[in-house]
């Protein structure tokens, strides 16, 4: 009986190692220097259609806002769907790397957020389609705060 348990545990361990070794860690390097933070590798078409990313993420909930920190963010992340009945308000600060933070419909970018920490309000009620808040980055460190109303 004990040997069956050991065999089963080893089998699960081998499966886990195989699954983890097949995971791809995405890294897009910042190739255009620290002063230029425009995306160099990720295209607008990828922002609209390809959602793959890797990052270290930390989140903190407060009474009036939610704060997020992403370190070494690479790829495209559809962060949330916007609600039509509530304006979306956030501030985003790029610390390093290349980044673009946008609101997208299914087939176009409809709004770019400034990356300088300015609090910005976007009203999704002006659009007749589903809208998404999307992060795109190439080795970027981002800090942002979403204000709850």
C-alpha positions in Angstrom: 0.0 0.0 0.0 2.8 2.4 0.9 4.6 1.8 -2.4 1.4 2.7 -4.3 1.3 6.0 -2.5 4.9 6.7 -3.2 4.4 5.8 -6.9 1.4 8.0 -7.1 3.2 11.0 -5.5 6.2 10.5 -7.9 3.8 10.3 -10.9 2.1 13.6 -9.8 5.5 15.2 -9.4 6.6 14.1 -12.9 3.4 15.5 -14.4 3.8 18.8 -12.6 7.4 19.1 -13.8 6.4 18.4 -17.4 3.6 20.9 -17.2 5.7 23.6 -15.7 8.6 23.1 -18.1 6.2 23.6 -21.0 5.2 27.0 -19.7 6.6 29.9 -21.7 7.9 33.0 -19.9 7.4 36.0 -22.1 10.0 38.7 -22.2 10.0 41.7 -24.5 13.2 43.8 -24.0 13.2 47.6 -23.8 15.2 48.2 -27.0 14.7 51.9 -27.4 16.3 53.4 -24.3 14.9 54.8 -21.0 13.7 58.1 -22.5 11.5 56.6 -25.2 8.8 54.4 -23.7 6.8 53.6 -26.9 6.3 50.0 -27.7 8.9 48.5 -30.1 7.9 44.9 -30.5 4.2 44.7 -29.6 1.9 46.0 -32.3 -1.6 47.5 -32.1 -3.0 44.3 -33.7 -1.4 42.2 -30.9 -3.0 44.5 -28.3 -6.4 43.8 -29.9 -6.0 40.1 -30.3 -3.1 38.4 -28.5 -3.4 38.2 -24.7 -0.3 36.7 -23.2 1.9 38.2 -20.6 4.3 37.5 -17.7 4.9 39.8 -14.7 5.2 40.0 -11.0 2.0 41.6 -9.7 1.1 43.1 -6.3 -2.3 44.5 -5.5 -3.5 46.5 -2.5 -7.1 47.3 -1.8 -8.0 50.6 0.0 -11.4 52.2 0.7 -11.4 54.5 -2.2 -9.0 52.8 -4.7 -7.2 49.7 -5.7 -3.4 50.0 -6.3 -1.4 47.6 -8.5 2.3 47.3 -9.1 3.6 45.3 -12.0 7.3 44.5 -12.2 9.0 43.3 -15.5 5.7 43.2 -17.2 6.0 41.8 -20.8 3.1 41.1 -23.1 -0.6 42.1 -23.4 -3.0 41.8 -20.4 -6.8 42.5 -20.7 -7.1 43.8 -17.2 -10.9 44.3 -16.9 -14.1 45.0 -18.8 -15.4 48.5 -18.4 -18.9 49.1 -17.1 -21.1 51.4 -19.2 -22.9 52.9 -16.2 -19.7 54.0 -14.3 -16.9 56.3 -15.5 -13.5 54.5 -15.2 -10.9 56.6 -13.3 -7.3 55.7 -12.9 -3.7 57.1 -12.7 -0.8 55.2 -14.2 2.9 55.7 -13.7 5.5 54.0 -15.9 8.7 53.5 -13.9 10.8 51.8 -16.6 10.6 49.9 -19.8 8.1 50.4 -22.6 4.3 50.5 -22.0 1.0 51.4 -23.4 -2.3 51.4 -21.5 -5.4 51.6 -23.5 -9.2 51.1 -23.7 -10.1 48.9 -26.7 -13.2 47.7 -28.4 -13.2 44.4 -30.3 -11.3 45.9 -33.3 -9.9 49.3 -32.3 -8.0 51.3 -29.7 -10.4 54.0 -28.5 -8.3 55.7 -25.8 -4.7 55.9 -24.6 -4.0 56.7 -20.9 -1.2 59.0 -20.1 1.7 57.2 -18.2 2.8 60.1 -16.1 0.6 59.6 -13.0 -2.2 62.0 -14.1 -5.6 61.0 -12.8 -7.7 60.3 -15.9 -11.4 59.6 -16.3 -12.8 57.6 -19.2 -16.6 57.4 -19.7 -17.5 54.0 -21.3 -21.1 55.1 -21.6 -20.3 57.1 -24.8 -19.7 53.8 -26.7 -22.2 51.2 -27.9 -19.8 48.2 -27.7 -17.9 46.3 -25.0 -14.8 48.0 -23.9 -11.7 46.6 -22.2 -8.9 48.2 -20.1 -5.7 46.6 -21.5 -2.1 46.8 -20.5 0.8 46.3 -22.9 4.4 46.3 -21.9 8.0 45.4 -22.8 10.0 44.8 -19.6 7.9 47.5 -17.9 7.5 48.5 -14.3 4.0 50.0 -13.9 2.2 51.4 -10.9 -1.4 52.3 -11.2 -4.4 53.1 -9.1 -8.1 52.5 -10.0 -10.4 54.8 -8.2 -13.7 53.3 -7.0 -16.8 55.4 -7.1 
